[in-house]
Amino acid sequence: MASVSPPDGDVCAHCRETVFAARFGLWDEPVEMTQDGEDRVRWTGGYTFTTSMDEWERCEESDCPWSRRFFGLGLLPEFKRSGSRREVMHVRVGTSRPLAASGMAAEMTVVINDSAVEESLLFAHEDDPAAAWIEGRTRNPYIGRPNVLATAKAYIEDCVQIHERCKGLVDRTPLPTRLIDCSDPLCPRIIETKNIGTCDPYIALSYVWGEDQPHRTTRQNLPSYMESMDIALLPQTIRDAIRVTHTLGVRYLWIDSLCIIQDSREDKHRELARMRDVYLHALLTIDAGNATRVSQGFLHDGEPLSGSGIPLICPPRSEGESVQVGVFYILRHGPEHYDPDPDICPFQDQHRLSDYGNTGKRAWCLQEALMSRRHLLFTEQALQFRCRSATRNIGGFSDDADPYLNQWTVTSSMPDVVFRPTPSLSPGSEEWVAIHKAWHNVVEEYVARSLTYPSDTLVACAGLAEVFGRALGSDYLAGLWRDSLLHDLLWFNRPNRAGPKAAGRTYRAPSWSWAAIESTASSLADGFSYGGAFSSDGGSVPEELVDVIECAVTLEDPNLPFGAVTDGFLVLRATLLGPYERWIDRFGRTVPVPMDDSDSSEDAHSSWHTRRPDMEQLGRIFRTFLDLHYGDDEVVENLWLLPLVLQDQGDGYPRVQCLVVVAGERDARASTALESHTKVYRRVGYCSIQRSEYTTKLLDPLRKGADGQWGGTRTEIKLV
């Protein structure tokens, strides 16, 4: 092959003579790893060369794009810290799968000294010579252009025609009460669907208000809006949604601010209860994730590609073609990587909050995302089409380029069974367990999002709860389910220092519900989770250590069983451990330590005091998380542990999961009063006790003996 040079200044002299001339090993045998009988690793394939840290740093300082990306891969810093500056490095570079394989982007593998390995995806501009060999595409920032929306329309039509999973979840398409007629995008109007009597497709908008909408629909302007609306008075996000709806060839659009009468409590009450159906039955949901407020709009172009590409010698595809030099880009991938170049591929590893842009940060928008069958997602970087069957990037990487980039979508949290018209599940069955796990996933995502009004904590997820409730056939108790109550109680939170230091003034839920905690991204996103395990998880069947006597909530509106509550209580027959005081070990962990004047559980605590391990051991045995943030020097006394579930973890030391509670008066924010003689407790945290030689005697009273009798004293306690 005749010598081919990159454009002047594109790569340094060292790289021009090595990896560039060898086409980065992409046309060599794929890079593969094998192991011999003694588990020694051997690498084959690709292109190999030798270099040193000093040499690579000189290349990087010369502004060589390959060297810059090579340093950015994360391998060289280890050698920079541990190796000699002049130590010879043996580098192998190539692809682990053939170029231009159907439906797959090329993948580059870099191996140093047969030990350090990095894999990256390759991308190219659509009109670049390298695109003939590399299927991954750099992002298209021009998300509002007609050709981009035409591609989106084709993806939507493919889904409607081909994806049985997407179109088979609902039987018919009932229309919302009102829709916006976008047949004339310059003169839209509101229609009442009772007057059209058809089931025409419609699009729904998911967006962030971010500010007041003075031209929202009211009882006074509704008649005139049904004649026509002045498009110039509508905020830009709504204008953009009307334009996209019309461009996609759909006549009707649903937007909350226009299709719900905003000054009518009765209309808002009725329509908000139907929002889950609005998004479920919509042909498509437009997600305006790149708009922080409604006046901003979402069709503005992103910044064009600014990163430097790496030159690549591209062989001719057919006889008579000349050799060309193209350009490709590198993107690290895999679940451990969270910072790819946004110029190349913005949808990295599907981090939940950032994935949907601004709509992904709002609690109200979660049910809109989960209930929708199809999404057209606009973000700061690019445009993406999602459905329950596939994820496609419009002007971005190939839709099947990499499992880490495309496999996960937010709709995967919703099992198909919840959308069946008449789901029928047997308690304890595989589908039953899957739905309960899915609900836990939804809650974890939901509490990480923000709400303007804390009183909306249960209201904003009521539609989702109703869908799950229909599938489970279980009573809904302020975010928990009666048939899995003990598991649902085992939520815990790791509040950061910016988190809430006290309960809010607005009553949201009883203390044992996750909804009682301030639901803001700054306080819960870092560590909300569940500790409970269902019996089908592969371990032993969890042993319940309490009897549930009664659990009830008082609904704000009896007609909304999944809505806000004004009160709630839980009565259990259980054994309490304590009291304890809170200490902080040197790792910042909360440790419950028996108070010196404790007179409960006499024998167990006496033994515990004489044999108590040091604070570091206690921190490992008692994994404790308080619901609110307390200062390291803040004393919290009279804590009690309420053991709920014991489960064998397979290591000979069963784990006991407890609530941390305090005795106290009833919450003054609740709507009703308890009898004055009833002693009540409030949840303040969660604790997982690892059974050990130190805790065996402490935990023995919690279990039934061979005679079927409980080993310790059990009393009825009430949690509020």
GUMARZA-124377 format. One record per residue (C-alpha): residue in three letters; x, y, z. Coordinates in pm, whole numbers, padded with zeros to 5 digits, always signed. Each point is the difference from the previous one (the first is absolute). Example, Ala and Ser with C-alpha at 12.3 -4.5 7.8 and 13.67 -1.06 7.14 Angstrom:
! GUMARZA-124377
ALA+01230-00450+00780
SER+00137+00344-00066
//
This chain:
! GUMARZA-124377
MET+00000+00000+00000
ALA+00131+00344-00088
SER+00096+00220+00289
VAL-00288+00211+00123
SER+00047+00292+00234
PRO-00251+00169+00225
PRO-00060+00371-00036
ASP+00289+00204+00138
GLY-00011+00027+00376
ASP-00270-00265+00048
VAL+00223-00258+00164
CYS+00354+00020+00129
ALA+00296-00157-00177
HIS+00014-00294+00243
CYS-00365-00090-00053
ARG+00024+00055-00377
GLU+00270-00266-00022
THR-00175-00247+00230
VAL-00372-00018+00070
PHE-00110+00226-00287
ALA+00198-00191-00260
ALA-00135-00327+00143
ARG-00361+00131-00011
PHE-00017-00046+00378
GLY-00012-00373-00054
LEU-00366+00020-00095
TRP+00044-00215-00311
ASP+00224-00255+00172
GLU-00124-00310+00177
PRO-00230+00094+00290
VAL+00164+00045+00339
GLU-00076-00306+00212
MET+00095-00127+00342
THR+00072-00364+00080
GLN+00109-00179+00317
ASP+00222-00303+00030
GLY-00036-00284+00247
GLU+00171+00206+00270
ASP-00237+00294-00053
ARG+00270+00210-00162
VAL-00148+00262-00231
ARG+00114+00027-00360
TRP-00112+00263-00250
THR-00001-00041-00376
GLY-00102+00204-00305
GLY+00002+00369-00073
TYR+00308+00216-00057
THR+00283+00008+00254
PHE+00273+00254+00062
THR+00225+00115+00283
THR+00027+00340+00161
SER+00065+00164+00337
MET-00173+00243+00228
ASP+00240+00275-00097
GLU-00070-00060-00369
TRP-00376+00005+00046
GLU+00013+00320+00202
ARG+00202+00167-00274
CYS-00266-00109-00250
GLU-00277+00130+00221
GLU+00174+00336+00045
SER+00023+00034-00379
ASP-00382+00008-00012
CYS-00023-00337-00172
PRO-00369-00105+00011
TRP+00076-00372+00035
SER+00238+00064+00289
ARG-00254+00225+00172
ARG-00267-00267-00026
PHE+00250-00266+00103
PHE+00080+00195+00316
GLY-00374+00048+00053
LEU-00070-00373-00011
GLY+00103-00036+00363
LEU+00283-00249-00045
LEU+00306+00224-00001
PRO-00055+00171+00337
GLU+00068-00334+00168
PHE+00333-00027-00182
LYS+00073+00364+00072
ARG-00034-00067+00373
SER+00166-00341+00021
GLY+00237-00053-00292
SER+00334+00141-00105
ARG-00013+00293-00238
ARG+00214-00191-00248
GLU-00139-00345+00059
VAL-00095-00171-00325
MET-00374-00041-00046
HIS-00132-00264-00236
VAL-00321+00127-00154
ARG-00253-00203-00198
VAL-00283+00181-00179
GLY-00278-00131-00221
THR-00365-00093-00005
SER-00169-00281+00186
ARG-00256-00049-00276
PRO+00006+00054-00377
LEU-00057+00343-00145
ALA-00337+00077-00157
ALA-00166-00310+00147
SER-00373+00025-00049
GLY-00163+00211+00269
MET+00319+00045+00205
ALA+00244+00285+00038
ALA+00369-00077-00006
GLU+00164-00040+00337
MET+00364+00079+00076
THR+00204-00194+00256
VAL+00328+00133+00143
VAL+00221-00233+00207
ILE+00318+00110+00178
ASN+00253-00258+00117
ASP-00263-00274-00032
SER-00169+00123+00320
ALA-00171+00339-00025
VAL-00295-00013-00239
GLU-00233+00273-00126
GLU-00290-00038-00243
SER-00155+00289-00189
LEU-00265+00054-00266
LEU+00087+00164-00331
PHE-00210+00263-00176
ALA+00017+00195-00324
HIS-00188+00281-00173
GLU-00264-00130-00239
ASP+00166+00164-00304
ASP+00357-00096+00094
PRO+00194-00274-00185
ALA+00041-00184+00331
ALA-00380-00039+00019
ALA+00021-00277-00261
TRP+00186-00210+00257
ILE-00119+00133+00334
GLU-00374-00006+00060
GLY-00008+00209+00316
ARG-00101+00359-00077
THR+00088+00320+00175
ARG-00297+00192+00132
ASN-00209+00232-00213
PRO-00044+00328+00190
TYR-00261+00135-00243
ILE-00296-00163+00173
GLY-00266+00231-00142
ARG+00088-00036-00368
PRO-00260-00155-00235
ASN+00228-00289-00101
VAL+00058-00091+00366
LEU-00373+00004+00079
ALA-00062-00205-00316
THR+00234-00266+00135
ALA-00185+00008+00330
LYS-00329-00046-00184
ALA+00137-00306-00179
TYR+00108-00155+00332
ILE-00345+00062+00148
GLU-00170-00159-00300
ASP+00232-00302+00022
CYS-00091-00045+00365
VAL-00373+00026-00069
GLN+00019-00255-00278
ILE+00259-00245+00130
HIS+00025+00002+00380
GLU-00263-00235+00137
ARG+00108+00078+00355
CYS-00069+00370-00042
LYS-00335-00022-00173
GLY-00130-00301+00186
LEU-00004+00150+00347
VAL-00332+00181-00036
ASP-00318-00105-00178
ARG-00131+00335-00116
THR+00079+00369+00016
PRO-00253+00202+00201
LEU+00048+00370-00053
PRO+00056+00250+00283
THR-00277+00248+00080
ARG+00166+00275-00206
LEU+00268+00016-00265
ILE+00174+00268-00205
ASP-00077-00016-00372
CYS+00332+00064-00178
SER-00124-00044-00358
ASP+00078+00371-00046
PRO+00315+00051+00209
LEU-00030+00379-00027
CYS-00354-00003+00132
PRO-00041-00287+00249
ARG-00319-00044+00196
ILE-00135-00210+00286
ILE-00262-00263-00074
GLU-00216-00209+00231
THR+00036-00361-00105
LYS-00360-00090+00081
ASN-00091+00193-00313
ILE+00221-00196-00240
GLY-00079-00357+00106
THR+00312-00160-00146
CYS+00317-00153+00135
ASP+00246+00196-00210
PRO+00364-00014+00119
TYR+00136+00286+00207
ILE+00334+00109+00143
ALA+00062+00105+00362
LEU+00259+00248+00128
SER+00221-00056+00305
TYR+00178+00317+00105
VAL+00100+00222+00290
TRP-00215+00306+00067
GLY+00279+00184+00184
GLU-00210+00317+00010
ASP-00357+00125-00011
GLN-00203-00040-00318
PRO-00228+00304-00021
HIS-00174-00129-00313
ARG-00095-00338+00141
THR-00358-00115-00045
THR-00257+00141+00242
ARG-00377-00009+00017
GLN-00007+00348-00148
ASN+00224-00053-00304
LEU-00101-00359-00084
PRO-00281+00106-00243
SER+00238+00224-00197
TYR+00276-00264+00005
MET-00245-00243-00157
GLU-00027+00244-00291
SER+00373+00063-00033
MET+00308+00088+00204
ASP+00247+00275-00080
ILE+00318-00201-00057
ALA+00211+00305+00083
LEU-00135+00003+00357
LEU+00093-00359+00072
PRO+00336-00079+00163
GLN+00272-00132-00230
THR-00004-00358+00130
ILE-00369-00030-00083
ARG+00053+00158-00342
ASP+00281-00249-00067
ALA-00223-00290+00103
ILE-00273+00116-00240
ARG+00255+00023-00280
VAL+00142-00348+00065
THR-00348-00153+00024
HIS-00097+00149-00336
THR+00332-00101-00161
LEU-00046-00358+00114
GLY-00336-00009-00174
VAL-00209-00022+00319
ARG-00300+00227+00044
TYR-00052+00005+00375
LEU+00219+00096+00295
TRP-00055-00012+00377
ILE+00164+00256+00230
ASP-00103+00034+00364
SER-00004+00380+00017
LEU-00239+00025-00295
CYS-00205-00320+00023
ILE-00079+00033+00371
ILE-00202+00297+00126
GLN+00256+00141+00239
ASP-00237+00207+00218
SER-00255-00278+00042
ARG+00073-00223+00298
GLU-00257-00250-00119
ASP+00151-00026-00348
LYS+00357-00023+00132
HIS-00106-00264+00249
ARG-00162-00210-00272
GLU+00266+00044-00269
LEU+00303-00052+00226
ALA-00150-00334+00102
ARG-00005-00096-00370
MET+00354+00109-00089
ARG+00139-00352+00007
ASP-00249-00096-00272
VAL+00083+00313-00199
TYR+00365-00105-00030
LEU-00068-00373-00025
HIS-00232+00038-00300
ALA+00195+00274-00178
LEU+00163-00098-00326
LEU+00315+00177+00116
THR+00125+00219+00284
ILE+00223+00295-00081
ASP+00254+00044+00282
ALA+00128+00359+00006
GLY+00303-00093+00207
ASN+00216+00287-00121
ALA-00235+00276+00124
THR+00028+00123+00357
ARG-00315+00212-00032
VAL-00297+00007-00232
SER+00102+00324-00171
GLN+00336-00144-00108
GLY-00112-00247-00268
PHE+00171-00326-00095
LEU+00066+00018-00377
HIS+00308+00218+00022
ASP+00313-00153-00153
GLY+00276-00132+00221
GLU+00363+00092-00030
PRO+00171-00153-00305
LEU+00269-00263+00049
SER+00312+00162+00140
GLY+00225-00290+00100
SER+00298-00106-00210
GLY-00035-00321-00197
ILE+00271-00252-00073
PRO+00106-00053-00364
LEU-00046-00350-00143
ILE+00123-00148-00329
CYS-00308-00152-00164
PRO+00058-00269-00260
PRO-00204+00011-00322
ARG-00338-00169+00015
SER+00015-00109-00365
GLU+00244-00028-00287
GLY+00096+00332-00147
GLU-00062+00200+00319
SER+00290+00186+00151
VAL+00123-00022+00356
GLN-00149+00279+00212
VAL+00074+00143+00342
GLY-00306+00024+00221
VAL-00052+00103+00361
PHE-00133-00202+00292
TYR-00077+00073+00365
ILE+00043-00206+00316
LEU-00250-00051+00282
ARG+00077-00204+00309
HIS-00282-00230+00098
GLY-00107-00244+00270
PRO-00188+00036+00329
GLU+00304+00137+00181
HIS+00037+00303-00231
TYR-00215+00310+00047
ASP+00171+00275-00192
PRO+00019-00054-00377
ASP+00045+00288-00238
PRO-00350+00156-00034
ASP+00095+00124-00346
ILE+00013-00359-00119
CYS-00273-00186+00184
PRO-00205+00172+00271
PHE-00190-00301+00129
GLN+00267-00145+00222
ASP-00074-00301+00221
GLN-00354+00127+00061
HIS+00053+00182+00329
ARG-00360+00038+00110
LEU-00027+00365+00102
SER+00192+00148-00292
ASP-00134-00243-00257
TYR-00327+00184-00062
GLY+00149+00346+00044
ASN-00214+00241+00199
THR-00310-00219-00016
GLY+00209-00274+00161
LYS+00042+00213+00310
ARG-00368+00061+00069
ALA-00214-00243+00199
TRP-00316+00082-00195
CYS+00172-00099-00324
LEU+00084-00354+00113
GLN-00347-00145-00054
GLU-00011+00177-00334
ALA+00321-00178-00100
LEU-00095-00340+00138
MET-00355-00007-00131
SER+00086+00110-00354
ARG+00047-00263-00269
ARG+00225+00217-00214
HIS+00219+00302+00070
LEU+00164+00263-00215
LEU+00264+00129+00236
PHE+00158+00342-00056
THR+00312+00072+00205
GLU+00278+00257-00012
GLN+00214-00231-00210
ALA-00224-00198-00231
LEU-00335-00155-00086
GLN-00093-00355+00090
PHE-00300-00223-00073
ARG-00095-00255+00262
CYS-00270-00260+00024
ARG-00053-00313+00208
SER+00181-00206-00264
ALA+00297+00210-00111
THR+00206+00315+00041
ARG+00111+00192-00307
ASN+00212+00311-00022
ILE-00083+00237-00278
GLY+00328+00103-00154
GLY+00193-00184+00269
PHE+00156-00341+00049
SER-00153-00314-00146
ASP-00303-00109+00198
ASP+00161-00335+00088
ALA+00352+00137+00037
ASP+00060-00100+00358
PRO-00205-00175+00267
TYR+00102+00248+00268
LEU-00119+00293-00212
ASN-00325-00136-00138
GLN-00122-00290+00209
TRP-00135+00200+00293
THR-00296+00233-00030
VAL-00205+00152+00277
THR-00304-00197-00122
SER+00179-00322+00090
SER-00112+00067+00358
MET-00356-00089-00103
PRO-00076-00369-00059
ASP-00240-00056-00288
VAL-00245-00178+00228
VAL-00100+00327+00168
PHE-00140+00121-00332
ARG-00217-00302-00064
PRO-00373+00074+00008
THR-00068-00267+00263
PRO+00324-00107+00168
SER-00030-00304+00222
LEU+00290-00080+00231
SER+00050-00259+00270
PRO+00170+00133+00315
GLY+00358-00123+00013
SER+00012-00083-00371
GLU+00291+00111-00217
GLU-00207+00278-00161
TRP-00133+00111+00339
VAL+00355+00034+00134
ALA+00112+00176-00320
ILE-00273+00262+00039
HIS+00089+00065+00364
LYS+00365+00043-00097
ALA-00104+00230-00281
TRP-00194+00212+00247
HIS+00309+00030+00218
ASN+00197+00113-00306
VAL-00265+00258-00081
VAL+00007+00136+00356
GLU+00379+00024-00003
GLU-00018+00202-00322
TYR-00293+00209+00120
VAL+00148+00117+00331
ALA+00313+00118-00181
ARG-00209+00255-00191
SER-00115+00339+00120
LEU-00344+00132+00090
THR-00103+00362+00035
TYR-00266-00084+00259
PRO+00078-00273+00259
SER-00372-00067+00036
ASP+00012-00147-00354
THR+00231-00286+00107
LEU-00268-00269-00030
VAL-00213+00188-00252
ALA+00268+00023-00270
CYS+00044-00379-00010
ALA-00368-00091+00049
GLY-00044-00102-00363
LEU+00291-00242+00020
ALA-00125-00138+00330
GLU-00341-00062-00153
VAL+00151-00202-00284
PHE+00204-00212+00240
GLY-00297-00035+00234
ARG-00220-00135-00279
ALA+00262-00265-00076
LEU+00068-00094+00361
GLY-00354+00016+00130
SER+00137+00124+00333
ASP-00093+00289+00228
TYR+00217+00308-00044
LEU+00129+00147+00326
ALA+00170+00335-00061
GLY+00260-00140-00241
LEU+00008-00356+00136
TRP-00206-00312-00079
ARG-00184-00207+00256
ASP+00103-00337-00145
SER+00371+00087+00016
LEU-00010+00241+00292
LEU+00300-00127+00196
HIS+00221+00008-00310
ASP-00123+00345-00097
LEU+00080+00135+00348
LEU+00369-00082-00051
TRP+00094+00314-00192
PHE+00298+00202+00110
ASN+00159+00329-00086
ARG+00354+00131+00023
PRO-00066+00373+00034
ASN+00289+00221-00096
ARG+00099+00307+00195
ALA-00220+00216-00220
GLY-00298-00221+00076
PRO-00293+00080+00228
LYS+00092+00036+00366
ALA-00360-00007+00120
ALA-00336-00113-00125
GLY-00179+00253-00215
ARG-00294+00197+00127
THR-00241-00157-00246
TYR-00134-00343+00094
ARG+00060-00238-00290
ALA-00024-00350+00144
PRO+00053-00203+00319
SER+00364-00034+00106
TRP+00023-00363-00117
SER-00067+00103-00362
TRP+00276+00118-00233
ALA-00238+00283-00095
ALA+00051+00156+00343
ILE+00354+00108-00089
GLU+00060+00324-00185
SER+00003-00100-00366
THR+00274+00208-00159
ALA+00283-00101-00227
SER+00259+00157+00232
SER-00101-00211+00298
LEU-00102-00341-00127
ALA+00170-00054-00335
ASP+00328-00110+00157
GLY-00117-00302+00189
PHE-00366-00103+00013
SER-00049-00374-00029
TYR-00179-00308+00133
GLY+00157-00261+00224
GLY-00265-00270-00025
ALA+00037-00315-00206
PHE-00287-00207-00136
SER+00003-00377+00032
SER+00060-00051-00374
ASP+00329+00192+00009
GLY+00199-00319+00042
GLY+00057+00013+00376
SER-00198-00158+00278
VAL-00359+00095+00067
PRO+00001+00310+00224
GLU-00120-00069+00352
GLU-00248+00258+00124
LEU+00069+00106+00357
VAL-00317+00202+00061
ASP-00373-00042-00036
VAL-00188+00272-00185
ILE-00313+00078+00205
GLU-00138+00295-00192
CYS+00107+00258-00256
ALA-00214+00282-00134
VAL+00024+00345-00154
THR-00248+00286-00017
LEU-00044+00129-00354
GLU-00026+00370-00069
ASP-00266-00089-00257
PRO-00173-00338+00042
ASN-00058-00009-00376
LEU+00376+00000-00065
PRO+00139-00317+00163
PHE+00347+00065-00144
GLY+00015+00368+00090
ALA+00101+00210+00298
VAL-00050-00115+00359
THR-00059+00198+00317
ASP+00076-00270+00254
GLY+00117-00358+00038
PHE+00107-00260+00254
LEU+00150-00347+00018
VAL-00053-00235+00296
LEU+00250-00285+00044
ARG+00059-00269+00261
ALA+00377-00007+00032
THR+00309-00004+00221
LEU+00178+00331+00044
LEU+00375+00020+00055
GLY+00139+00295+00189
PRO+00016+00271+00093
TYR+00309+00114-00186
GLU+00187+00321-00055
ARG+00154+00106-00327
TRP+00376+00016-00045
ILE+00214+00078-00304
ASP+00304-00217-00066
ARG+00316+00121-00170
PHE-00144-00085-00341
GLY-00302+00225+00057
ARG-00236-00295+00045
THR-00295+00015+00236
VAL+00035-00261+00274
PRO-00276-00084+00254
VAL+00157-00059+00342
PRO-00206-00126+00299
MET-00054+00276+00250
ASP+00172-00065+00331
ASP-00323+00028+00196
SER-00184-00244-00227
ASP-00214-00242+00200
SER-00172-00183-00286
SER+00078-00347-00135
GLU+00195-00060+00323
ASP+00210-00304-00078
ALA+00070+00088-00359
HIS+00107+00354+00070
SER+00203-00096+00306
SER+00200-00239-00212
TRP+00019+00257-00275
HIS+00151+00261+00230
THR+00269-00233+00131
ARG+00093-00134-00344
ARG-00067+00308-00212
PRO+00243+00035-00294
ASP+00176+00326-00079
MET-00163+00275-00205
GLU+00152-00114-00329
GLN-00137-00351+00048
LEU-00337+00143+00097
GLY-00007+00200-00324
ARG+00041-00319-00200
ILE-00259-00194+00200
PHE-00267+00270+00024
ARG-00052+00155-00345
THR-00212+00297+00105
PHE-00148+00283-00206
LEU-00206+00274+00159
ASP-00265+00159-00221
LEU+00113+00355+00070
HIS+00346+00153+00014
TYR+00149+00062+00342
GLY+00329+00168+00081
ASP+00292-00223+00097
ASP-00003+00141+00354
GLU-00378+00002+00035
VAL-00123-00241+00270
VAL-00310-00206-00076
GLU-00124-00207+00295
ASN-00278-00245+00079
LEU+00017-00177-00333
TRP-00161-00343-00024
LEU+00052-00273-00257
LEU-00313-00167-00133
PRO+00106-00329-00171
LEU-00229-00088-00293
VAL+00165-00268-00215
LEU+00281-00253+00036
GLN+00157-00163-00304
ASP+00287-00243-00044
GLN+00255+00151-00238
GLY+00174-00332-00065
ASP+00306+00082+00211
GLY-00121-00150+00327
TYR-00087+00340+00147
PRO-00361+00101-00066
ARG-00074+00367-00042
VAL-00269+00168+00209
GLN-00163+00307-00149
CYS-00150+00251+00239
LEU-00164+00337+00016
VAL+00153+00259+00229
VAL-00280+00160+00202
VAL-00043+00250+00280
ALA-00276+00019+00256
GLY-00188+00326-00007
GLU-00318+00193-00040
ARG-00219-00021-00303
ASP+00094+00223-00293
ALA-00189+00324+00050
ARG-00028+00037-00380
ALA-00217-00311-00031
SER-00371+00054-00035
THR-00136-00211+00283
ALA+00096-00070+00361
LEU+00073-00334+00163
GLU-00137-00104+00331
SER+00199+00180+00268
HIS+00114-00326+00165
THR+00147-00153-00316
LYS+00378+00005-00016
VAL+00127+00055-00349
TYR+00331-00013-00186
ARG+00134+00175-00304
ARG+00242-00139-00254
VAL+00329+00191-00025
GLY+00219-00244-00192
TYR+00098-00348-00113
CYS+00253-00250+00137
SER+00133-00327-00138
ILE+00160-00218+00267
GLN+00256-00252-00117
ARG-00034-00300+00230
SER+00336-00072+00165
GLU+00146-00142+00318
TYR-00069+00336+00163
THR-00366+00011-00092
THR-00111-00363+00025
LYS-00138+00033+00352
LEU-00146+00339-00078
LEU-00197-00136-00296
ASP-00102-00340+00135
PRO-00311+00139+00177
LEU-00135+00119-00334
ARG-00068-00349-00138
LYS-00241-00278+00082
GLY+00136-00301+00184
ALA-00059-00366-00074
ASP-00318+00021+00204
GLY-00135+00274-00229
GLN+00024+00264+00271
TRP+00179+00330-00045
GLY+00326+00025+00190
GLY-00049+00355+00122
THR-00270+00227+00132
ARG-00229+00129-00273
THR-00220+00303+00027
GLU-00235+00189-00223
ILE+00144+00325-00127
LYS-00148+00263-00224
LEU+00201+00186-00264
VAL-00132+00330-00131
//
